[in-house]
Amino acid sequence: MKEKVYIKIFTEIIGKILLKKNRLRLVVFNPKQEVIVQWIP
């Protein structure tokens, strides 16, 4: 998932709840820098 999308979705209440309950596995990346920003196993 792109970093911009991650920030937009997971700063919302529902996104925070999903992260808190460990319901998602994500790899967040920055396509311009071509780096992984965050990895949630």
N, C-alpha and C positions, 0 to 999 in steps of 0.2 A: 504494500500500500504506500502511496506517495506520502511524504511527510506533511504536505499541505492538507491532504484529505484527513490524515490521522488527527492533526491539530483541530480541524474543523469539527469532526465527529466526536472525538473523545474529550473535548472541553464542554460538551453538552452533558446534561444530567444523565441521560440514558447511557451515553458512552462511558461515563465514570462508573456507573453501576455495573456495566458489563466487564470493565477492567477489574473492578474490585472483586467480583464474583469469579474471576478467572475463567470466564466462559469463552474466551477467544485466544487464538494463537496467531500472532502477527509478526511480520517482518516489515518494518517501516524503513523506507529508503529515500535518499535524496538523489533524484535522477541526474541533476546537473553535476553534482560532485561524484556521482557513481559510488556512493557509500551507504552502508546500512547504518541507520541512525539509532534504531532501537529494535531489539528482538525480544518478543514475549513468547517463551516456549509453552 
